[in-house]
Amino acid sequence: MRPKLDGLDYQILNILQEDGRITNAKLASRVGLSAPPMSERVRKLERSGLIKGYRAIVDHGALGQNFSAYVAISVDVKRLNKVEQLEQNLRDLPEVVECYHIAGEIDFLLKVQVESQERYKQFVVEGLSRIEGLNKIHTWVVLSTVKESVAIPVVPEEEP
């Protein structure tokens, strides 16, 4: 069940998604509160699980990781011992920056970030293809990033 939120909570969530390093004083000023109640509201949002954490967004290009690909994998259920083991194997691959178990024609969708096409080939040959139970691997290479965001739209619920 979704926690009960008011308009200030929605504002706070949206601002923190834009700037997770904003000071408590600046955040309070932007929503029209004083610092102590603002601090308590943020703690309440953290305790409720709506705010899972804070992290730095690193520019992968600045680190030389300019090759991005989305990889769809299908699983051969006859060769797969445990889904949990497959999921752990995927989590253990550092090149996989996102991994989703999905419904449909494919079973898992991965986002892979590496230095080059040659490094991607090495990842597939030496890492991904050695995981037991994989049936098919399909790759889509990212040509350019049109939009990239971790923010989700936070809007008040409509009253019934």
C-alpha beads as a LAMMPS data file, in Angstrom:
LAMMPS data file: protein, C-alpha beads

160 atoms
159 bonds

1 atom types
1 bond types

-500.0 500.0 xlo xhi
-500.0 500.0 ylo yhi
-500.0 500.0 zlo zhi

Masses

1 110.0

Atoms # bond

1 1 1 0.000 0.000 0.000
2 1 1 1.234 3.456 -0.906
3 1 1 1.987 5.736 2.065
4 1 1 -0.296 8.742 2.522
5 1 1 1.412 11.792 1.024
6 1 1 0.479 15.440 0.840
7 1 1 1.427 18.119 -1.664
8 1 1 4.652 19.005 0.172
9 1 1 5.784 15.375 0.094
10 1 1 5.328 15.304 -3.693
11 1 1 7.312 18.540 -4.050
12 1 1 10.079 17.170 -1.840
13 1 1 10.326 13.929 -3.830
14 1 1 10.520 15.793 -7.133
15 1 1 13.177 18.219 -5.884
16 1 1 15.309 15.448 -4.373
17 1 1 15.166 13.529 -7.664
18 1 1 16.570 16.629 -9.398
19 1 1 19.223 17.312 -6.765
20 1 1 19.872 14.717 -4.078
21 1 1 22.612 16.906 -2.586
22 1 1 20.426 19.924 -1.932
23 1 1 20.862 21.168 1.613
24 1 1 18.027 20.744 4.053
25 1 1 17.823 24.547 4.387
26 1 1 17.507 25.095 0.616
27 1 1 14.966 22.291 0.308
28 1 1 12.935 23.778 3.154
29 1 1 13.073 27.218 1.547
30 1 1 11.878 25.872 -1.823
31 1 1 8.773 24.265 -0.315
32 1 1 8.081 26.941 2.302
33 1 1 8.991 25.121 5.515
34 1 1 11.576 25.679 8.203
35 1 1 14.542 23.309 8.430
36 1 1 13.471 21.089 11.393
37 1 1 10.083 19.982 9.976
38 1 1 11.721 19.538 6.566
39 1 1 14.316 17.232 8.031
40 1 1 11.592 15.169 9.712
41 1 1 9.576 14.914 6.475
42 1 1 12.607 13.650 4.551
43 1 1 13.343 11.086 7.292
44 1 1 9.687 9.962 7.125
45 1 1 9.976 9.485 3.340
46 1 1 13.195 7.515 3.833
47 1 1 11.682 5.306 6.566
48 1 1 8.614 4.609 4.423
49 1 1 10.862 3.287 1.647
50 1 1 9.813 5.921 -0.884
51 1 1 13.386 7.215 -0.834
52 1 1 15.583 4.155 -1.267
53 1 1 18.923 5.951 -1.181
54 1 1 21.172 8.599 -2.686
55 1 1 23.935 8.095 -5.231
56 1 1 26.199 9.903 -7.656
57 1 1 25.405 9.655 -11.360
58 1 1 28.737 9.036 -13.078
59 1 1 29.390 10.072 -16.689
60 1 1 30.268 6.766 -18.343
61 1 1 31.693 8.564 -21.379
62 1 1 34.156 10.473 -19.202
63 1 1 35.355 7.089 -17.940
64 1 1 35.837 5.799 -21.488
65 1 1 32.801 3.492 -21.342
66 1 1 31.299 4.683 -24.610
67 1 1 29.697 1.454 -25.838
68 1 1 26.151 0.804 -24.620
69 1 1 23.983 -2.113 -25.644
70 1 1 20.680 -3.627 -24.680
71 1 1 20.784 -7.387 -24.596
72 1 1 17.775 -9.675 -24.635
73 1 1 18.322 -13.220 -23.482
74 1 1 16.032 -16.190 -23.684
75 1 1 16.366 -19.082 -21.294
76 1 1 16.179 -22.787 -22.136
77 1 1 14.136 -24.018 -19.185
78 1 1 15.248 -27.616 -19.828
79 1 1 18.903 -26.637 -19.273
80 1 1 18.252 -24.230 -16.441
81 1 1 18.692 -25.616 -12.941
82 1 1 17.541 -22.615 -10.934
83 1 1 16.338 -19.174 -11.962
84 1 1 17.944 -17.793 -8.794
85 1 1 21.368 -19.032 -9.928
86 1 1 20.926 -17.482 -13.367
87 1 1 19.916 -14.182 -11.770
88 1 1 22.964 -14.286 -9.491
89 1 1 25.240 -14.999 -12.469
90 1 1 23.821 -11.953 -14.253
91 1 1 24.247 -9.778 -11.139
92 1 1 27.880 -10.913 -10.916
93 1 1 28.738 -9.511 -14.372
94 1 1 30.052 -5.962 -13.731
95 1 1 29.335 -4.913 -17.326
96 1 1 25.606 -5.420 -16.707
97 1 1 24.402 -2.126 -15.244
98 1 1 20.679 -2.978 -15.373
99 1 1 18.909 -6.333 -15.511
100 1 1 15.191 -7.043 -15.704
101 1 1 13.373 -10.387 -15.614
102 1 1 10.467 -9.772 -17.958
103 1 1 7.447 -11.503 -19.472
104 1 1 7.123 -12.124 -23.190
105 1 1 9.260 -13.673 -25.909
106 1 1 12.464 -12.892 -24.042
107 1 1 13.190 -13.658 -20.417
108 1 1 15.765 -11.054 -19.373
109 1 1 16.645 -7.597 -20.652
110 1 1 20.086 -6.245 -19.796
111 1 1 21.779 -2.905 -20.239
112 1 1 25.494 -3.386 -20.777
113 1 1 28.090 -0.623 -20.564
114 1 1 31.667 -1.220 -21.771
115 1 1 34.573 0.581 -23.418
116 1 1 34.232 -0.637 -26.995
117 1 1 32.687 -3.073 -29.429
118 1 1 35.693 -5.332 -28.962
119 1 1 35.170 -5.286 -25.177
120 1 1 31.489 -6.098 -25.716
121 1 1 32.474 -9.097 -27.843
122 1 1 34.767 -10.253 -25.023
123 1 1 31.917 -9.813 -22.516
124 1 1 29.602 -12.006 -24.614
125 1 1 32.183 -14.712 -25.373
126 1 1 33.885 -14.917 -21.988
127 1 1 31.064 -13.902 -19.678
128 1 1 27.492 -14.010 -20.870
129 1 1 27.596 -17.048 -23.153
130 1 1 29.169 -19.172 -20.413
131 1 1 26.113 -18.875 -18.198
132 1 1 24.248 -22.158 -18.099
133 1 1 20.689 -22.177 -19.404
134 1 1 20.878 -19.349 -21.935
135 1 1 19.204 -20.138 -25.229
136 1 1 19.393 -16.965 -27.357
137 1 1 21.198 -13.656 -27.059
138 1 1 20.016 -10.614 -29.058
139 1 1 21.865 -7.303 -28.968
140 1 1 20.807 -3.762 -29.809
141 1 1 23.657 -1.244 -29.896
142 1 1 22.877 2.261 -28.648
143 1 1 23.723 4.831 -31.324
144 1 1 22.946 7.879 -29.188
145 1 1 21.179 8.697 -25.957
146 1 1 18.126 10.879 -26.514
147 1 1 16.989 10.920 -22.881
148 1 1 18.479 9.423 -19.766
149 1 1 16.926 9.865 -16.365
150 1 1 16.471 7.971 -13.150
151 1 1 13.695 10.316 -12.013
152 1 1 10.128 9.076 -12.052
153 1 1 7.120 11.382 -12.326
154 1 1 5.789 12.002 -8.831
155 1 1 2.274 13.421 -8.932
156 1 1 -0.459 13.463 -6.316
157 1 1 -3.012 10.669 -6.402
158 1 1 -6.400 11.624 -7.726
159 1 1 -9.119 11.545 -5.122
160 1 1 -11.814 8.893 -5.778

Bonds

1 1 1 2
2 1 2 3
3 1 3 4
4 1 4 5
5 1 5 6
6 1 6 7
7 1 7 8
8 1 8 9
9 1 9 10
10 1 10 11
11 1 11 12
12 1 12 13
13 1 13 14
14 1 14 15
15 1 15 16
16 1 16 17
17 1 17 18
18 1 18 19
19 1 19 20
20 1 20 21
21 1 21 22
22 1 22 23
23 1 23 24
24 1 24 25
25 1 25 26
26 1 26 27
27 1 27 28
28 1 28 29
29 1 29 30
30 1 30 31
31 1 31 32
32 1 32 33
33 1 33 34
34 1 34 35
35 1 35 36
36 1 36 37
37 1 37 38
38 1 38 39
39 1 39 40
40 1 40 41
41 1 41 42
42 1 42 43
43 1 43 44
44 1 44 45
45 1 45 46
46 1 46 47
47 1 47 48
48 1 48 49
49 1 49 50
50 1 50 51
51 1 51 52
52 1 52 53
53 1 53 54
54 1 54 55
55 1 55 56
56 1 56 57
57 1 57 58
58 1 58 59
59 1 59 60
60 1 60 61
61 1 61 62
62 1 62 63
63 1 63 64
64 1 64 65
65 1 65 66
66 1 66 67
67 1 67 68
68 1 68 69
69 1 69 70
70 1 70 71
71 1 71 72
72 1 72 73
73 1 73 74
74 1 74 75
75 1 75 76
76 1 76 77
77 1 77 78
78 1 78 79
79 1 79 80
80 1 80 81
81 1 81 82
82 1 82 83
83 1 83 84
84 1 84 85
85 1 85 86
86 1 86 87
87 1 87 88
88 1 88 89
89 1 89 90
90 1 90 91
91 1 91 92
92 1 92 93
93 1 93 94
94 1 94 95
95 1 95 96
96 1 96 97
97 1 97 98
98 1 98 99
99 1 99 100
100 1 100 101
101 1 101 102
102 1 102 103
103 1 103 104
104 1 104 105
105 1 105 106
106 1 106 107
107 1 107 108
108 1 108 109
109 1 109 110
110 1 110 111
111 1 111 112
112 1 112 113
113 1 113 114
114 1 114 115
115 1 115 116
116 1 116 117
117 1 117 118
118 1 118 119
119 1 119 120
120 1 120 121
121 1 121 122
122 1 122 123
123 1 123 124
124 1 124 125
125 1 125 126
126 1 126 127
127 1 127 128
128 1 128 129
129 1 129 130
130 1 130 131
131 1 131 132
132 1 132 133
133 1 133 134
134 1 134 135
135 1 135 136
136 1 136 137
137 1 137 138
138 1 138 139
139 1 139 140
140 1 140 141
141 1 141 142
142 1 142 143
143 1 143 144
144 1 144 145
145 1 145 146
146 1 146 147
147 1 147 148
148 1 148 149
149 1 149 150
150 1 150 151
151 1 151 152
152 1 152 153
153 1 153 154
154 1 154 155
155 1 155 156
156 1 156 157
157 1 157 158
158 1 158 159
159 1 159 160
